[in-house]
Amino acid sequence: MLLLLGAVLVIGVISLSLGAVEIRPLEIAAILASKLGLSLPVSYEPSEGALLWTIRLPRVFCGLFVGAGLALSGAVLQGLFRNPLADPTLIGVSSGAALAAVSCLVLGETILRHVPSGLALFVVPLASFGGGFLLVNLVWRLSRQEGRTQISTMLLAGIALNSLCGAGIGVLTFLANDAQLRSITFWSLGSLGGTTWPIVGVLAALTVLPALWLARQAQALNVLLLGEAEAGHLGVNVEHLKQRIILAAALIVGVSVSFVGIIGFVGLVTPHLIRLWLGPDYRRLLPCAALLGAFLLMASDLAARLVVTPAELPIGVVTALLGAPFFLWILRRERQQL
């Protein structure tokens, strides 16, 4: 955990330093110290201070919260379904949140007209959470049988409803005008660009508490690895645990999708890397997966900014290029073990 925490801090400093305009680490320290009312004997340009404080620092914090949240959600859902290939997209969280967010982008003028200006920032994240939660709830109800949740039925229902949400997004894309179409296209590929301090505040307010609660379920998830019946005999309220985990994952993923778009493979790849490194114990897996997820997303965002400077690649493209080969390697490894 100390190694991963150090890696997150290092990639954070590098992300603050590199870009179209390079800011030296000592200048970064002086700028941050000035915001605290301190003065360091290091000179820097006012434009560098504005760039660091208003653009790069919020972006780094956004990558931290979103990467940690997606990785943590993927880890707990893999434990809940006892399926190493599970991630938030399989049960409809990402698709439901995406459909709600695209609806706000296309129908935003009608929706936001009646919303006070101070609350407008919360409309899309709350709509995304609502969309993700409603779709997960529908998947949940379709998979219930005699008071129990059939995991295989839940996964199949999630696949079907994912396709339905994809069709809905396609219809909204067809109805969108040119400006909305560009926003949808850019948003669907994912980006941390445009992050501001209010967005960071909303992300922190809506993701930190459910993430901390998920991290406290490590022991219950360890017991659940034995099987649902065995976990019930050992005192775990399995149905209650499933409901709370899915609700927390829906909130984290829904809010993340609403601000940065669809970013794939972070929730799938990160828990696997930690399992290969540290084993399956969720007491280590969950906090380390959160730190590694934050590191991977921040590193991917840095690569997206530097590869085609001064332009910027969508971050979803970078994570897909990294995650897809790893996913294929996982499939090949699982096949060889059969």
C-alpha positions as CSV (number, residue, x, y, z in Angstrom):
1,M,0.0,0.0,0.0
2,L,2.9,2.4,0.7
3,L,4.4,1.6,-2.6
4,L,1.1,2.2,-4.4
5,L,0.5,5.4,-2.5
6,G,4.0,6.6,-3.4
7,A,3.3,5.8,-7.1
8,V,0.0,7.8,-6.9
9,L,1.9,10.8,-5.5
10,V,4.6,10.6,-8.1
11,I,2.3,10.3,-11.1
12,G,0.3,13.2,-9.6
13,V,3.4,15.5,-9.5
14,I,4.3,14.4,-13.0
15,S,0.8,15.1,-14.3
16,L,0.9,18.6,-12.7
17,S,4.3,19.2,-14.2
18,L,4.1,18.0,-17.8
19,G,1.9,19.3,-20.6
20,A,1.9,21.9,-23.3
21,V,3.4,24.2,-20.7
22,E,6.0,22.6,-18.3
23,I,5.9,23.6,-14.7
24,R,8.9,22.5,-12.5
25,P,8.2,20.7,-9.2
26,L,9.7,23.5,-7.2
27,E,7.3,25.9,-9.0
28,I,4.4,23.6,-8.2
29,A,5.4,23.6,-4.5
30,A,5.6,27.4,-4.5
31,I,2.2,27.8,-6.2
32,L,0.5,25.5,-3.8
33,A,2.2,27.2,-0.8
34,S,1.0,30.5,-2.0
35,K,-2.6,29.2,-1.9
36,L,-2.0,28.4,1.8
37,G,-0.6,31.9,2.5
38,L,3.0,30.8,2.6
39,S,5.9,32.1,0.5
40,L,8.7,30.1,-1.0
41,P,11.8,31.6,-2.6
42,V,10.9,30.3,-6.0
43,S,9.6,32.5,-8.8
44,Y,6.9,31.5,-11.3
45,E,4.8,33.1,-13.9
46,P,1.2,34.1,-12.9
47,S,-0.1,32.2,-16.0
48,E,1.6,29.0,-14.6
49,G,-0.1,29.5,-11.3
50,A,-3.5,29.9,-13.0
51,L,-2.9,26.9,-15.2
52,L,-1.9,24.7,-12.3
53,W,-4.7,25.7,-9.9
54,T,-7.6,26.0,-12.3
55,I,-6.9,23.2,-14.8
56,R,-4.3,20.6,-13.9
57,L,-4.9,20.2,-10.1
58,P,-8.7,19.6,-10.4
59,R,-7.9,17.2,-13.3
60,V,-5.5,15.2,-11.1
61,F,-8.1,15.0,-8.3
62,C,-10.8,13.9,-10.7
63,G,-8.5,11.1,-12.0
64,L,-7.8,10.1,-8.3
65,F,-11.5,9.9,-7.3
66,V,-12.8,8.3,-10.6
67,G,-10.0,5.8,-10.9
68,A,-10.2,4.7,-7.3
69,G,-14.0,4.5,-7.5
70,L,-14.1,2.4,-10.7
71,A,-11.4,0.0,-9.5
72,L,-13.1,-0.4,-6.1
73,S,-16.5,-1.0,-7.7
74,G,-15.1,-3.6,-10.1
75,A,-13.3,-5.4,-7.2
76,V,-16.4,-5.7,-5.0
77,L,-18.7,-6.7,-8.0
78,Q,-16.2,-9.5,-8.9
79,G,-16.4,-10.7,-5.3
80,L,-20.2,-10.4,-5.2
81,F,-20.6,-12.4,-8.4
82,R,-17.6,-14.6,-7.8
83,N,-16.7,-14.0,-11.4
84,P,-13.3,-12.6,-12.3
85,L,-14.6,-11.1,-15.5
86,A,-17.4,-9.0,-13.9
87,D,-17.3,-5.3,-13.9
88,P,-19.9,-2.5,-13.6
89,T,-20.9,-2.7,-17.2
90,L,-22.2,-6.3,-16.8
91,I,-25.1,-5.4,-14.5
92,G,-26.1,-2.3,-16.4
93,V,-24.6,0.4,-14.1
94,S,-22.6,2.1,-16.8
95,S,-25.2,1.7,-19.5
96,G,-28.0,3.1,-17.4
97,A,-25.9,6.0,-16.2
98,A,-24.8,6.6,-19.8
99,L,-28.3,6.6,-21.1
100,A,-29.4,9.1,-18.5
101,A,-26.4,11.4,-19.1
102,V,-26.9,11.4,-22.9
103,S,-30.6,12.2,-22.3
104,C,-29.5,15.3,-20.3
105,L,-27.1,16.3,-23.0
106,V,-29.7,16.0,-25.8
107,L,-32.7,17.3,-23.8
108,G,-30.7,19.5,-21.5
109,E,-32.2,22.8,-22.6
110,T,-35.7,21.6,-21.7
111,I,-34.6,20.0,-18.4
112,L,-32.2,22.8,-17.1
113,R,-34.6,25.6,-17.9
114,H,-36.6,24.9,-14.7
115,V,-33.5,24.2,-12.5
116,P,-31.9,27.0,-10.4
117,S,-28.5,27.9,-11.7
118,G,-26.8,26.8,-8.4
119,L,-28.2,23.3,-8.8
120,A,-27.5,22.8,-12.5
121,L,-24.1,21.1,-11.9
122,F,-25.8,18.4,-9.9
123,V,-28.5,17.5,-12.6
124,V,-26.3,15.3,-14.8
125,P,-24.6,13.3,-11.9
126,L,-27.9,12.8,-10.1
127,A,-29.6,11.8,-13.4
128,S,-26.7,9.4,-14.1
129,F,-27.0,7.8,-10.7
130,G,-30.7,7.5,-11.1
131,G,-30.3,5.9,-14.5
132,G,-27.7,3.4,-13.2
133,F,-29.7,2.6,-10.1
134,L,-33.0,2.1,-11.9
135,L,-31.4,-0.2,-14.4
136,V,-29.6,-2.2,-11.7
137,N,-32.9,-2.4,-9.8
138,L,-34.6,-3.7,-12.9
139,V,-31.8,-6.3,-13.4
140,W,-32.1,-7.2,-9.7
141,R,-35.9,-7.8,-9.9
142,L,-35.6,-9.9,-13.1
143,S,-33.0,-12.1,-11.3
144,R,-35.0,-12.6,-8.1
145,Q,-36.6,-16.0,-7.7
146,E,-38.2,-17.3,-4.4
147,G,-36.6,-14.5,-2.4
148,R,-33.1,-15.2,-3.7
149,T,-31.0,-13.6,-6.4
150,Q,-29.8,-15.8,-9.2
151,I,-26.4,-14.5,-10.2
152,S,-26.4,-16.1,-13.7
153,T,-29.9,-14.7,-14.4
154,M,-28.6,-11.3,-13.3
155,L,-25.7,-11.3,-15.7
156,L,-27.9,-12.4,-18.6
157,A,-30.5,-9.7,-17.8
158,G,-27.7,-7.1,-17.6
159,I,-26.4,-8.1,-21.1
160,A,-29.9,-7.7,-22.5
161,L,-30.6,-4.4,-20.9
162,N,-27.1,-3.1,-21.9
163,S,-28.2,-3.7,-25.5
164,L,-31.4,-1.9,-24.9
165,C,-29.7,1.1,-23.4
166,G,-27.3,1.1,-26.4
167,A,-30.3,1.4,-28.7
168,G,-31.7,4.2,-26.6
169,I,-28.4,6.1,-26.8
170,G,-28.4,5.5,-30.6
171,V,-31.8,7.1,-30.9
172,L,-30.8,10.1,-28.9
173,T,-27.6,10.4,-31.0
174,F,-29.8,10.4,-34.1
175,L,-32.0,13.2,-32.6
176,A,-29.1,15.4,-31.5
177,N,-27.9,18.5,-33.3
178,D,-24.3,19.0,-34.5
179,A,-23.1,20.6,-31.2
180,Q,-24.8,17.9,-29.1
181,L,-23.5,15.2,-31.4
182,R,-19.9,16.4,-30.9
183,S,-20.4,16.5,-27.1
184,I,-21.9,12.9,-27.1
185,T,-19.1,11.6,-29.3
186,F,-16.4,13.1,-27.1
187,W,-18.1,12.2,-23.9
188,S,-18.7,8.6,-24.9
189,L,-14.9,8.1,-25.4
190,G,-14.2,9.6,-21.9
191,S,-12.1,12.6,-20.9
192,L,-11.0,14.3,-17.7
193,G,-10.7,17.6,-19.6
194,G,-13.0,20.4,-18.4
195,T,-12.8,19.3,-14.8
196,T,-13.3,22.2,-12.4
197,W,-13.2,22.5,-8.6
198,P,-17.0,22.3,-8.3
199,I,-17.0,19.0,-10.2
200,V,-14.2,17.7,-7.9
201,G,-16.4,18.7,-4.9
202,V,-19.4,16.8,-6.3
203,L,-17.3,13.8,-7.0
204,A,-15.8,13.8,-3.5
205,A,-19.2,14.3,-1.9
206,L,-20.9,11.5,-3.8
207,T,-18.2,8.9,-4.1
208,V,-16.0,9.0,-0.9
209,L,-18.6,7.8,1.6
210,P,-19.8,4.8,-0.5
211,A,-16.2,4.0,-1.4
212,L,-15.3,3.9,2.3
213,W,-18.3,1.7,3.1
214,L,-17.3,-0.7,0.3
215,A,-13.8,-0.9,1.7
216,R,-15.3,-2.0,5.1
217,Q,-17.0,-5.0,3.5
218,A,-13.7,-6.8,2.9
219,Q,-14.3,-9.5,5.6
220,A,-17.9,-10.2,4.3
221,L,-16.6,-10.6,0.8
222,N,-13.9,-13.0,2.0
223,V,-16.6,-15.1,3.6
224,L,-18.8,-14.8,0.4
225,L,-16.0,-16.5,-1.6
226,L,-16.9,-19.7,0.2
227,G,-20.4,-19.6,-1.3
228,E,-23.7,-17.9,-0.5
229,A,-25.0,-20.8,1.7
230,E,-21.8,-21.0,3.6
231,A,-21.6,-17.2,4.1
232,G,-25.2,-17.3,5.4
233,H,-24.3,-20.0,8.0
234,L,-21.4,-17.9,9.1
235,G,-23.6,-14.9,9.9
236,V,-23.5,-12.8,6.7
237,N,-26.8,-11.4,5.6
238,V,-26.1,-12.2,1.9
239,E,-29.2,-10.5,0.4
240,H,-28.7,-7.4,2.4
241,L,-25.0,-7.3,1.5
242,K,-25.9,-7.7,-2.2
243,Q,-28.3,-4.8,-2.2
244,R,-26.0,-2.4,-0.4
245,I,-23.0,-3.3,-2.6
246,I,-24.9,-2.8,-5.8
247,L,-26.4,0.5,-4.6
248,A,-22.9,1.8,-3.6
249,A,-21.4,0.7,-6.9
250,A,-24.3,2.3,-8.8
251,L,-23.7,5.6,-7.1
252,I,-19.9,5.7,-7.6
253,V,-20.1,4.6,-11.3
254,G,-23.1,6.7,-12.1
255,V,-21.5,9.9,-10.8
256,S,-18.1,9.1,-12.5
257,V,-19.8,8.4,-15.8
258,S,-21.7,11.7,-15.7
259,F,-18.5,13.8,-15.4
260,V,-15.9,11.9,-17.4
261,G,-17.8,9.7,-19.7
262,I,-17.4,6.0,-20.3
263,I,-14.0,4.7,-19.3
264,G,-13.6,1.0,-19.8
265,F,-11.3,-1.7,-18.4
266,V,-10.2,0.1,-15.2
267,G,-12.7,-1.8,-13.1
268,L,-11.9,-5.0,-14.8
269,V,-8.1,-5.0,-15.1
270,T,-7.1,-3.4,-11.7
271,P,-8.5,-6.1,-9.4
272,H,-6.8,-8.8,-11.5
273,L,-3.4,-7.1,-11.2
274,I,-3.7,-6.8,-7.4
275,R,-4.8,-10.5,-7.2
276,L,-1.8,-11.6,-9.2
277,W,0.4,-9.5,-7.0
278,L,-1.0,-9.8,-3.4
279,G,-3.6,-12.7,-3.6
280,P,-7.4,-12.7,-3.2
281,D,-7.7,-11.4,0.4
282,Y,-10.2,-8.5,0.1
283,R,-8.6,-6.8,3.2
284,R,-5.6,-6.0,1.0
285,L,-7.3,-6.2,-2.4
286,L,-9.8,-3.4,-1.9
287,P,-7.5,-0.5,-0.7
288,C,-4.7,-1.6,-3.1
289,A,-7.1,-1.8,-6.0
290,A,-8.4,1.7,-5.3
291,L,-4.8,3.1,-5.2
292,L,-3.8,1.2,-8.4
293,G,-7.0,2.3,-10.2
294,A,-6.2,5.9,-9.3
295,F,-2.6,5.5,-10.6
296,L,-3.7,3.8,-13.8
297,L,-6.3,6.4,-14.7
298,M,-4.0,9.3,-13.8
299,A,-1.2,7.7,-15.9
300,S,-3.6,7.1,-18.8
301,D,-4.8,10.8,-18.6
302,L,-1.2,11.9,-18.7
303,A,-0.5,9.8,-21.8
304,A,-3.7,11.1,-23.5
305,R,-2.4,14.6,-23.0
306,L,1.2,14.0,-24.1
307,V,0.9,11.7,-27.1
308,V,-0.6,14.2,-29.5
309,T,0.3,17.5,-27.8
310,P,-1.2,20.1,-28.0
311,A,-4.3,18.1,-28.9
312,E,-5.6,15.4,-26.6
313,L,-6.6,11.8,-27.1
314,P,-9.9,10.5,-25.4
315,I,-8.8,8.7,-22.2
316,G,-11.2,5.8,-23.1
317,V,-9.0,5.1,-26.1
318,V,-5.9,4.9,-23.9
319,T,-7.5,2.6,-21.3
320,A,-8.9,0.4,-24.1
321,L,-5.5,0.1,-25.7
322,L,-4.0,-1.0,-22.3
323,G,-6.9,-3.0,-21.0
324,A,-8.1,-5.0,-24.1
325,P,-4.8,-7.0,-24.5
326,F,-4.7,-7.7,-20.8
327,F,-8.3,-8.9,-21.0
328,L,-7.4,-11.3,-23.8
329,W,-4.5,-12.5,-21.8
330,I,-6.8,-13.2,-18.8
331,L,-9.1,-15.2,-21.1
332,R,-6.2,-17.2,-22.4
333,R,-4.9,-17.8,-18.9
334,E,-8.3,-19.0,-17.6
335,R,-8.6,-21.3,-20.6
336,Q,-5.2,-22.9,-20.0
337,Q,-6.2,-23.5,-16.3
338,L,-9.3,-25.5,-17.3
